[in-house]
Amino acid sequence: MDAAQRAQLQDLLTRLADGDRTAFPALFERVWPLLRRFAERALPGAGAGEAEDAAQQALLKVFARAATFDPQKPALSWILALAVWECRTVRRRALRRREQADAPLEHLAAPEKSPEQALVERDLEAALAEAVGGLRPSDAETIRAALAGCAPAGVAAATFRKRLERALGRLRTAWRARHDAE
């Protein structure tokens, strides 16, 4: 890019930063091919789609952040800095995908429980069942519906949330009455 083109880019971005919307189309025409080429070179191992996505994201940031552009700074450097960040983001995402694909799935399996852990879980479940059993039937039904992930038919979402809040408050009170004293 020669000095005249840089000056024109500087002028267009300064105008856009000042709120001149008529500078948008001309700035787009000059910046879009530049960002595409930059992303393709910065992401040689990535597919053409990823490079274009990075260029599009950078372009969106240029226009979204145009108001923050400092006219005393070079426009080309500012634009390319945004593109660099987008290319880094694409590389990091690709690296994470590879790491996740290479990671063994053994850590996802549930570890074996010791007899002590199984006993503690059974005791907690029994204590919870006892506390829920001491609630009003409507409160117990509300908590079960929330655990199942669905509100009862005909009950508005806001009403259900409020009923659940009250039922959980009563459950907390019942739990504390039985188990905090020990």
Secondary structure, DSSP 4 states (H G I P E B T S, - for coil): --HHHHHHHHHHHHHHHTT-TTHHHHHHHHHHHHHHHHHHHH-TTS-HHHHHHHHHHHHHHHHHTGGG--TTS-HHHHHHHHHHHHHHHHHHHHHHHHHHHHS-SGGGSPPPPPHHHHHHHHHHHHHHHHHHHTS-HHHHHHHHHHHHT-PPTT--HHHHHHHHHHHHHHHHHHHHHHHT--
